[in-house]
Amino acid sequence: MTDTSSQFESKPSIYAVAIKYGLLTGLLYVIFATISYLTESYGNFFVALLVSVVISVIGIVLALKEFRKQNDGLLSYGQGLGLGIMVSIIAGIISGLFSMLYIQFIDPGMPEKLVDATMEQMASFGVDDSILDSQREEVMASFTPIKQLTSAITNAFFSGLILSLIIAAVMKHKRPEFE
C-alpha cells in the first residue's frame, strides 16, 4: 500500500508569499513616502535611494526566508529570483498608486516641489542653467498619473531584478545530492 499522505501534501505557494511580502514592502514604501512628503524631506535623493534599497532588500529577504521555510528549507535560484521580482512588482504597484493618488488628490503642488528639489540638486552639481530649464519641462511632463504608475512599476521591476539576482544567489538552498 502506498503512502497517500504525501500525495495530499500541498506545495507552498510562491504567489501567496509574493502577495504577502509585496503588500508588506509596498506598505513600507507608503510609510516612507508619507513621512518624506509630510516632512518635505524629498530633496535628498541619495538618502531616499538608500532607504528604498533597504526596504526592497528586507521585503525580498523575508519573502525568500518564508518560502524556504515552507518548502522544507529548499529554495532554487529560479524560485528566489521569481519570488523577489514578484514582491518588487507588487510593492511598486502599491507605491505607484499611492504616489499617484497623493499627488492627484492630496497635494497637487507636490510635482512642483519635487521638480524644484531636483533642479536644486542638479544645480549643486554644476549643471548649466539652460539644461536645467529644459529638464524642468521634461520632468514636469512626467507627472501624469499613467506615467507615474508605469514609471513606478518599471523601476520596481528593474531594481527588483537586480536585487533578486544577488539575494537569490545568496539564499538558494538545494536538496543534497545523495538524500
trRosetta pair geometry for C-beta under 8 A, 3 or more apart (Angstrom, degrees):
i j d omega theta_ij theta_ji phi_ij phi_ji
2 7 7.9 63 128 -35 118 124
3 6 5.3 51 112 7 109 105
3 7 7.7 165 110 -13 63 88
4 7 5.1 -49 -159 29 56 120
4 8 6.6 40 151 -13 78 105
5 8 6.3 -67 -155 40 34 101
5 9 6.9 50 148 -41 66 95
6 9 5.6 -33 -150 5 42 118
10 13 8.0 -15 150 -41 114 87
11 71 7.4 27 -166 -112 78 90
12 16 7.7 -118 176 53 73 116
12 17 7.0 35 158 -33 111 124
12 67 6.0 157 121 -149 142 66
12 70 3.5 103 -99 126 143 121
12 71 4.9 -96 22 -63 130 82
13 16 3.8 71 89 5 119 107
13 17 6.7 168 95 -7 66 81
14 17 5.9 -58 -153 41 34 110
14 18 6.1 38 149 -24 67 109
14 67 6.3 38 -113 -128 69 134
14 79 6.3 -132 -103 -154 134 92
14 82 6.7 22 167 105 146 116
14 83 5.4 -115 -163 -86 102 98
14 86 7.4 111 146 28 96 157
15 18 5.5 -53 -143 37 32 114
15 19 6.3 31 157 -19 65 104
15 86 7.4 -112 -117 -179 54 159
16 19 5.9 -53 -147 35 29 109
16 20 6.3 30 154 -19 63 108
17 20 5.8 -55 -147 37 30 112
17 21 6.2 7 164 1 67 111
17 63 5.4 119 154 -160 101 85
17 66 5.4 174 -136 96 116 116
17 67 4.7 85 178 -71 178 94
17 70 7.2 -149 -68 22 128 145
17 83 6.4 -13 98 -145 119 121
18 21 6.5 -68 -141 49 23 93
18 22 5.5 28 160 -25 64 117
18 63 6.6 61 -96 -157 45 137
18 83 5.6 -140 -79 -147 96 68
18 86 3.7 -21 -150 116 139 129
18 87 5.4 -126 -145 -62 69 66
18 90 6.4 139 154 -12 86 140
19 22 5.6 -54 -134 39 24 113
19 23 6.2 25 162 -19 61 107
19 90 6.4 -177 -118 -124 45 162
20 23 6.2 -64 -158 35 22 107
20 24 6.5 17 150 -15 61 110
20 63 7.5 155 78 -110 91 90
20 66 7.6 -75 84 97 137 164
21 24 5.2 -47 -139 39 41 115
21 25 5.9 42 158 -19 69 104
21 59 5.2 137 168 -171 98 81
21 60 7.6 127 144 -87 137 25
21 62 5.7 172 -123 92 126 101
21 63 3.6 -129 43 -77 167 103
21 66 7.2 180 -50 29 126 137
21 87 4.8 -28 103 -124 105 119
22 25 5.9 -53 -142 40 27 108
22 26 6.1 30 155 -20 62 109
22 59 7.4 86 -94 179 32 130
22 63 7.9 51 -39 -87 63 142
22 86 6.5 -82 -63 136 129 73
22 87 4.6 -152 -74 -141 75 48
22 88 7.6 -73 -115 7 91 15
22 89 7.2 -28 -131 71 130 60
22 90 2.5 30 176 81 143 135
22 91 5.1 -133 -159 -39 64 71
22 94 7.4 146 151 -8 83 124
23 26 5.6 -55 -144 39 28 113
23 27 6.3 33 154 -23 63 105
23 90 6.6 -54 -47 146 53 125
23 91 7.9 -138 -58 -85 11 67
23 94 6.8 123 -126 -62 49 154
24 27 5.7 -54 -151 32 29 113
24 28 6.7 30 150 -18 62 102
24 59 6.2 168 91 -120 96 96
24 62 7.4 -68 93 89 148 145
25 28 5.6 -50 -152 33 35 113
25 29 6.6 38 148 -19 65 102
25 55 6.2 123 -156 157 82 92
25 56 6.8 66 -160 -110 130 44
25 58 7.4 161 -106 84 92 85
25 59 3.1 23 -84 -104 123 152
25 60 7.8 49 -84 -37 149 59
25 87 5.9 82 8 169 148 97
25 88 7.6 -61 114 -97 157 40
25 90 7.5 99 57 87 109 93
25 91 3.8 -48 102 -94 109 137
26 29 5.5 -51 -152 34 35 114
26 30 6.4 37 150 -21 66 103
26 90 6.3 -95 -39 129 125 76
26 91 4.0 -159 -63 -132 73 57
26 92 7.7 -90 -98 1 97 21
26 93 7.2 -36 -107 67 138 68
26 94 2.8 53 -169 63 139 146
26 95 5.7 -135 -141 -37 76 75
26 98 7.9 153 174 -14 94 127
27 30 5.5 -50 -148 34 34 114
27 31 6.4 36 152 -19 65 102
27 94 7.1 -44 -48 148 49 150
28 31 5.7 -51 -148 35 33 112
28 32 6.3 32 153 -17 65 106
28 55 4.7 178 119 -147 128 117
28 58 7.4 149 -106 77 180 129
28 59 7.1 -150 31 -60 137 112
28 91 7.9 -19 49 -143 92 122
29 32 5.7 -57 -148 39 31 110
29 33 6.1 29 155 -18 67 108
29 52 7.3 47 -115 -124 94 82
29 55 6.0 136 -70 140 71 156
29 91 5.9 120 -10 177 135 99
29 94 6.8 128 59 96 123 101
29 95 4.0 -47 127 -92 146 115
29 98 7.5 157 109 42 98 143
30 33 5.7 -54 -143 39 29 110
30 34 6.2 33 156 -22 64 106
30 94 6.6 -74 -45 144 113 104
30 95 6.6 -144 -60 -104 68 62
30 98 4.7 -158 -112 -107 99 170
31 34 5.8 -53 -147 34 28 112
31 35 6.5 27 155 -16 63 105
32 35 5.9 -56 -150 37 30 110
32 36 6.3 30 152 -18 65 108
32 51 5.8 163 -147 141 141 130
32 52 7.4 175 114 -79 160 66
32 55 6.6 -94 -23 -59 149 150
33 36 5.5 -56 -147 39 32 113
33 37 6.1 30 156 -19 68 107
33 95 6.8 142 -31 -150 142 88
33 98 6.3 129 71 115 150 127
33 99 6.2 -104 -162 -79 154 89
33 102 7.4 -162 139 -6 123 165
34 37 5.8 -54 -143 38 28 108
34 38 6.1 20 161 -12 65 112
35 38 6.1 -60 -140 42 26 105
35 39 5.9 2 168 3 65 116
35 41 7.6 -26 133 43 80 119
36 39 6.5 -69 -137 50 20 93
36 40 7.9 70 165 -104 53 7
36 41 5.4 -106 -139 68 63 82
36 42 4.7 85 166 -74 110 84
36 48 6.8 57 -112 -105 147 109
37 40 7.3 15 -177 -76 28 46
37 42 6.8 29 -81 -43 48 126
37 102 6.6 -98 -96 172 168 144
37 107 6.8 171 -174 29 122 153
37 110 6.8 -25 -134 -119 109 126
40 43 7.8 23 155 -13 72 101
40 113 7.1 -93 -138 -178 98 139
41 44 6.3 -24 171 20 82 106
41 47 7.8 -50 151 86 109 140
42 48 6.7 48 -145 -74 60 142
42 113 7.3 82 59 126 126 106
42 114 6.1 -49 120 -106 137 81
42 117 5.9 145 100 55 83 173
43 117 3.6 -132 -104 -150 83 118
43 120 6.6 -14 -152 70 121 128
43 121 6.7 178 -175 -53 80 107
44 47 4.3 25 122 22 117 116
44 48 6.4 147 95 -17 67 89
45 48 5.4 -56 -145 40 36 114
45 49 6.1 39 155 -23 68 105
45 118 7.8 70 -61 -107 131 70
45 121 6.1 51 -3 -134 121 166
46 49 5.7 -50 -146 35 30 112
46 50 6.4 31 154 -18 62 106
47 50 5.7 -55 -147 38 31 112
47 51 6.2 29 156 -16 66 107
48 51 5.9 -55 -144 39 28 108
48 52 6.2 30 156 -20 63 109
49 52 5.7 -57 -147 37 28 113
49 53 6.4 28 156 -19 64 106
50 53 5.9 -55 -149 35 29 109
50 54 6.4 28 154 -18 64 107
51 54 5.7 -55 -148 37 32 112
51 55 6.3 34 153 -20 66 105
52 55 5.7 -52 -147 36 31 111
52 56 6.3 31 154 -19 64 107
52 159 7.8 -28 138 174 113 164
53 56 5.6 -55 -148 37 32 113
53 57 6.2 32 155 -20 66 106
53 159 7.5 -123 -102 -171 73 124
53 163 7.4 175 -152 -86 79 130
54 57 5.8 -53 -145 36 30 110
54 58 6.3 31 156 -20 64 106
55 58 5.9 -56 -149 36 29 111
55 59 6.4 26 155 -17 64 108
56 59 5.9 -59 -149 38 29 109
56 60 6.2 21 159 -13 67 110
56 88 6.3 33 -145 -108 107 97
56 91 7.4 174 -107 89 74 157
56 159 6.2 -87 -121 135 168 116
56 160 6.8 -137 -159 -90 122 67
56 163 5.5 166 133 -10 121 174
57 60 6.0 -59 -143 41 28 106
57 61 5.9 25 161 -17 66 112
57 163 6.1 -131 -85 -159 70 131
57 167 6.9 172 -140 -78 74 132
58 61 6.1 -58 -141 40 24 108
58 62 6.2 21 162 -16 63 111
59 62 6.1 -60 -146 38 24 107
59 63 6.3 23 157 -19 62 110
59 87 5.3 171 141 161 108 128
59 88 7.6 137 96 -77 130 58
59 91 6.2 36 166 -62 173 150
60 63 5.8 -57 -148 37 30 111
60 64 6.3 25 158 -15 66 108
60 83 7.7 126 -150 114 75 86
60 84 4.3 37 -142 -130 116 94
60 87 5.5 168 -93 74 64 145
60 88 7.0 6 -73 -53 108 93
60 160 7.2 162 -79 -144 126 80
60 163 5.9 167 2 126 164 119
60 164 6.0 -140 -147 -88 141 77
60 167 5.2 103 125 75 127 169
61 64 5.9 -58 -146 39 29 107
61 65 6.2 30 156 -20 65 108
61 167 6.1 -120 -77 -153 73 131
61 171 7.2 172 -132 -66 69 147
62 65 5.7 -54 -145 37 30 112
62 66 6.4 28 157 -18 65 106
63 66 6.0 -57 -149 37 28 107
63 67 6.3 25 156 -16 65 108
63 83 5.5 -175 135 155 119 113
63 84 7.0 160 76 -89 130 53
63 87 4.9 -131 -25 -73 164 145
64 67 5.8 -54 -143 39 31 109
64 68 6.1 33 157 -20 65 109
64 75 6.2 72 -171 -152 90 158
64 80 5.2 38 -123 -130 122 92
64 83 6.1 139 -84 94 72 136
64 84 6.8 -1 -56 -64 112 92
64 167 6.5 -175 -11 143 156 112
64 168 6.9 -159 -111 -97 143 64
64 171 4.8 68 140 118 142 158
65 68 5.8 -57 -147 38 28 112
65 69 6.3 31 154 -22 64 107
65 171 7.4 -96 -67 -152 64 137
66 69 5.6 -53 -148 35 32 114
66 70 6.3 26 156 -13 66 108
67 70 5.8 -59 -147 42 31 108
67 71 5.9 12 158 -6 67 119
67 75 6.2 95 103 -104 103 111
67 79 6.8 -166 141 152 142 117
67 80 7.9 179 75 -92 138 62
67 83 5.8 -86 -23 -117 162 164
68 71 5.8 -69 -138 50 26 101
68 73 5.9 22 166 -147 89 29
68 74 6.7 -171 -144 67 71 22
68 75 4.2 -51 -92 -40 96 121
68 171 6.9 -121 -48 164 146 106
68 173 6.3 71 -144 36 125 122
69 73 7.3 28 -106 -78 34 51
71 74 4.9 -96 128 62 104 81
71 75 6.5 117 71 -71 137 66
71 79 7.9 15 -26 157 176 164
73 173 6.0 -75 154 114 77 141
74 173 5.8 -133 -127 97 38 88
74 174 6.7 42 -144 -136 93 25
74 175 5.7 -8 -106 -55 130 79
75 79 5.5 -132 -162 83 68 123
75 80 5.3 73 161 -59 113 102
75 168 7.8 -136 145 -148 114 76
75 171 6.1 -22 91 129 147 91
75 172 5.4 -134 101 -131 88 46
75 173 5.2 56 37 35 83 80
76 79 4.5 96 54 6 82 102
76 80 6.9 -150 91 -4 44 87
76 172 6.2 11 -170 -144 21 107
76 174 6.6 58 -100 -92 68 84
77 80 5.8 -60 -151 39 30 111
77 81 6.2 29 154 -19 67 109
77 168 5.3 97 -155 145 60 111
77 169 6.4 30 -128 -91 107 55
77 172 4.7 -21 -72 -89 66 147
78 81 5.7 -53 -142 38 30 110
78 82 6.1 26 160 -15 65 109
78 168 8.0 117 -33 178 8 144
79 82 6.0 -58 -144 41 27 107
79 83 6.0 24 159 -17 64 113
79 168 7.8 166 78 -142 54 117
80 83 5.9 -56 -140 40 26 109
80 84 6.1 26 160 -19 63 109
80 164 6.8 169 138 -172 76 88
80 167 6.8 -149 168 108 116 81
80 168 2.9 148 111 -129 119 95
80 169 7.8 -165 96 -28 144 33
80 171 5.7 157 -126 78 143 105
80 172 5.6 -109 -6 -77 145 80
81 84 6.0 -58 -148 36 25 110
81 85 6.5 21 157 -15 62 108
81 161 8.0 33 -167 -141 92 60
81 164 5.0 109 -138 143 53 114
81 165 6.5 39 -117 -88 105 49
81 168 4.5 -59 -57 -19 65 171
82 85 5.9 -59 -149 37 29 108
82 86 6.3 28 155 -18 66 108
83 86 5.8 -55 -147 37 30 111
83 87 6.3 33 155 -20 65 105
83 164 7.6 170 73 -139 61 125
83 168 7.9 139 49 -93 94 111
84 87 5.8 -52 -148 34 30 112
84 88 6.4 29 154 -18 63 108
84 160 5.8 170 141 -179 81 88
84 163 6.5 -149 174 99 130 88
84 164 2.8 161 96 -109 140 112
84 167 5.9 142 -100 68 147 124
84 168 6.0 -116 -8 -49 136 105
85 88 5.6 -57 -149 38 32 113
85 89 6.3 29 155 -19 67 106
85 157 6.7 33 -160 -145 95 65
85 160 4.8 120 -122 128 49 119
85 161 5.8 36 -101 -81 106 64
85 164 5.4 -80 -47 4 70 166
86 89 5.9 -54 -144 36 31 108
86 90 6.3 29 159 -16 65 107
87 90 6.1 -60 -150 38 27 108
87 91 6.2 23 155 -14 64 112
87 160 6.9 174 74 -139 75 126
88 91 5.8 -59 -146 42 28 110
88 92 6.1 32 154 -23 65 109
88 156 4.7 167 156 171 85 85
88 157 6.6 141 112 -95 117 27
88 159 6.5 -170 -158 84 136 81
88 160 2.3 -145 34 -88 171 136
88 161 7.6 -119 61 -26 159 51
88 163 7.3 143 -78 52 136 120
88 164 7.1 -107 -16 -37 131 118
89 92 5.4 -53 -145 36 31 115
89 93 6.5 36 154 -22 64 100
89 153 6.4 38 -149 -154 79 83
89 156 5.4 135 -102 117 37 120
89 157 5.7 37 -87 -82 94 77
89 160 6.5 -93 -37 23 65 165
90 93 5.8 -50 -151 30 31 112
90 94 6.6 27 152 -14 63 106
91 94 5.8 -56 -150 39 33 110
91 95 6.0 31 154 -17 67 110
91 156 6.2 178 80 -142 82 131
92 95 5.6 -55 -140 41 30 110
92 96 5.9 30 160 -19 66 110
92 152 5.0 162 -179 147 84 81
92 153 4.9 127 126 -109 124 42
92 155 6.6 171 -132 74 126 77
92 156 2.3 -96 -65 -28 139 159
92 157 6.9 -70 12 -31 166 61
92 160 7.5 -97 -30 -28 123 126
93 96 5.9 -57 -143 40 25 110
93 97 6.2 25 158 -18 63 108
93 149 7.7 31 -137 -162 59 92
93 152 7.3 137 -91 112 23 115
93 153 6.0 39 -76 -93 68 99
93 156 7.5 -95 -24 39 55 165
94 97 5.9 -55 -146 37 27 109
94 98 6.3 27 155 -19 62 108
95 98 5.8 -56 -149 36 28 112
95 99 6.3 24 157 -15 65 107
95 152 5.5 -165 94 -166 94 129
95 156 7.2 152 43 -72 125 127
96 99 5.9 -55 -144 39 30 107
96 100 6.0 31 157 -20 65 110
96 148 6.1 154 -162 135 87 79
96 149 4.4 106 154 -129 126 54
96 150 7.9 134 -158 -3 151 19
96 151 7.3 157 -119 69 118 67
96 152 2.7 -178 -80 64 107 152
96 153 5.9 -43 -19 -39 158 74
96 156 7.7 -97 -31 -20 113 128
97 100 5.7 -56 -144 39 28 113
97 101 6.1 23 159 -14 65 109
97 149 6.7 45 -72 -112 56 105
98 101 6.0 -61 -146 41 26 105
98 102 6.0 28 156 -22 65 110
99 102 5.6 -54 -142 36 29 114
99 103 6.2 20 162 -12 65 109
99 148 5.9 -145 105 174 110 125
99 152 6.6 164 37 -74 132 140
100 103 6.3 -62 -148 41 24 103
100 104 6.0 15 158 -14 63 116
100 145 4.9 79 -159 -145 115 80
100 148 4.7 155 -87 95 90 134
100 149 5.5 -1 -55 -59 146 91
100 152 8.0 -105 -35 -5 102 141
101 104 5.8 -60 -136 43 28 107
101 105 5.7 -22 180 23 67 115
101 106 7.4 55 132 -6 70 102
102 105 7.2 -80 -130 53 12 77
102 106 4.8 -42 -154 40 57 123
102 107 6.3 -6 160 33 81 93
102 110 6.9 39 125 -18 96 166
103 106 7.5 -20 -50 51 14 81
103 107 6.5 -49 -115 77 42 73
103 108 6.5 82 172 -113 59 40
103 110 4.8 -110 -113 58 85 129
103 111 6.2 71 -155 -42 128 89
103 143 6.7 -124 162 -170 153 107
103 148 7.1 -169 40 -97 143 165
104 108 6.9 28 -149 -93 20 84
104 145 6.1 23 -69 -87 131 113
105 108 7.8 65 -53 -56 7 87
107 110 4.4 84 111 -43 107 104
108 111 7.8 -30 174 12 50 97
109 112 5.4 -51 -171 38 68 115
109 113 6.2 69 134 -22 83 103
110 113 5.5 -59 -148 39 37 112
110 114 6.1 35 157 -19 72 106
111 114 5.7 -56 -145 38 32 110
111 115 6.1 30 157 -19 67 107
111 140 6.3 99 152 -132 122 67
111 143 4.0 22 -114 -121 140 167
112 115 5.8 -54 -144 37 29 110
112 116 6.3 33 154 -21 63 106
112 140 7.7 30 -89 -112 60 106
113 116 5.7 -53 -148 35 29 113
113 117 6.5 29 154 -17 63 105
114 117 5.7 -55 -150 37 32 111
114 118 6.3 33 151 -21 65 106
114 139 7.9 -144 111 157 96 122
115 118 5.5 -52 -147 36 34 114
115 119 6.2 33 154 -19 67 105
115 136 5.8 87 174 -144 122 75
115 139 5.0 148 -116 106 100 127
115 140 5.7 5 -83 -69 156 81
116 119 5.8 -54 -146 37 29 110
116 120 6.4 31 154 -20 64 106
117 120 5.7 -53 -148 35 31 113
117 121 6.4 33 153 -20 64 105
118 121 5.7 -56 -151 35 31 112
118 122 6.3 27 153 -16 66 107
118 135 7.8 -132 127 137 118 119
118 139 6.1 -169 80 -147 157 167
119 122 5.7 -54 -145 39 32 110
119 123 6.1 35 154 -21 66 107
119 132 5.3 85 -146 -163 98 110
119 135 7.2 157 -97 91 84 113
119 136 6.0 15 -79 -85 129 99
120 123 5.7 -53 -144 37 29 112
120 124 6.5 33 154 -24 62 104
121 124 5.8 -54 -153 29 30 113
121 125 7.1 22 150 -12 61 104
122 125 5.8 -61 -159 37 37 108
122 127 4.3 -30 161 23 94 146
122 131 7.9 -130 157 109 133 106
122 132 5.9 162 99 -104 129 95
122 135 6.9 55 -7 84 179 161
123 126 7.6 67 -178 -63 37 14
123 127 6.0 -85 -87 50 36 89
123 129 7.9 37 -111 -89 102 66
123 132 6.2 26 -71 -93 90 146
127 131 5.3 -106 172 83 99 126
127 132 5.7 121 112 -61 112 92
127 135 7.9 -7 152 4 147 150
128 131 4.6 88 67 8 89 105
128 132 7.0 -153 98 -9 46 87
129 132 5.3 -52 -146 35 36 116
129 133 6.4 39 156 -23 68 100
130 133 5.8 -47 -150 30 32 112
130 134 6.8 26 154 -11 62 104
131 134 6.0 -58 -150 40 33 106
131 135 6.0 33 152 -19 67 111
132 135 5.6 -59 -144 40 29 111
132 136 6.3 41 154 -32 65 101
133 136 5.7 -45 -150 21 30 116
133 137 7.2 25 156 -13 60 100
134 137 6.2 -55 -158 34 35 107
134 138 6.5 31 149 -16 66 111
135 138 5.5 -60 -147 41 36 112
135 139 5.9 33 157 -19 72 108
136 139 6.1 -59 -146 38 25 107
136 140 6.3 24 157 -18 63 110
137 140 5.8 -56 -145 37 29 111
137 141 6.4 31 155 -22 63 107
138 141 5.8 -56 -152 32 29 113
138 142 6.9 31 150 -25 61 104
139 142 5.7 -54 -158 25 36 115
139 143 7.7 43 149 -31 61 98
140 143 6.1 -49 -166 12 41 116
141 144 7.5 -12 171 -22 52 99
141 147 8.0 63 133 10 63 175
142 147 5.1 -143 -164 140 59 141
142 148 7.6 114 149 -70 75 64
142 151 7.0 60 179 -54 112 152
143 147 7.0 -51 -35 76 4 120
143 148 6.4 34 -147 -62 46 108
144 147 4.5 81 57 12 89 107
144 148 6.9 -155 84 -12 42 86
145 148 5.8 -57 -150 32 29 113
145 149 6.5 21 159 -13 65 108
146 149 5.9 -58 -148 39 31 107
146 150 6.1 23 159 -12 68 110
147 150 6.0 -56 -137 44 29 105
147 151 5.8 33 160 -22 64 111
148 151 5.9 -60 -147 37 23 111
148 152 6.4 23 156 -20 62 107
149 152 5.8 -54 -147 34 30 110
149 153 6.4 23 157 -14 65 107
150 153 5.8 -55 -145 40 33 108
150 154 6.0 32 157 -19 67 110
151 154 5.8 -55 -141 40 28 110
151 155 6.1 27 160 -16 64 109
152 155 6.0 -56 -144 40 25 109
152 156 6.2 28 155 -21 62 109
153 156 5.6 -54 -146 36 29 113
153 157 6.4 33 154 -23 64 103
154 157 5.8 -52 -149 31 30 111
154 158 6.6 16 160 -7 65 107
155 158 6.2 -62 -146 43 29 101
155 159 5.9 18 163 -8 68 113
156 159 6.2 -60 -136 46 24 102
156 160 5.6 26 162 -20 63 116
157 160 5.8 -63 -144 41 21 111
157 161 6.2 26 156 -25 62 107
158 161 5.5 -46 -144 30 32 115
158 162 6.6 29 158 -15 63 103
159 162 5.9 -54 -149 37 33 109
159 163 6.2 25 157 -10 67 110
160 163 6.0 -59 -140 45 29 105
160 164 5.6 27 162 -19 67 115
161 164 5.9 -60 -138 41 21 108
161 165 6.4 31 158 -28 60 103
162 165 5.9 -49 -153 24 27 114
162 166 7.1 15 154 -8 59 106
163 166 6.0 -66 -160 41 35 106
163 167 5.8 20 155 -11 74 115
164 167 5.7 -56 -127 46 34 104
164 168 5.4 34 171 -20 70 112
165 168 6.5 -54 -137 37 15 106
165 169 6.7 16 157 -19 53 111
166 169 6.0 -63 -156 33 27 111
166 170 6.6 17 154 -13 64 109
167 170 5.8 -61 -152 39 33 108
167 171 5.9 4 162 1 71 118
168 171 6.2 -69 -131 51 27 95
168 172 5.9 48 166 -53 67 96
169 172 6.4 -30 -140 -2 22 113
175 179 5.7 -111 171 41 96 137
176 179 4.5 103 69 -36 95 110
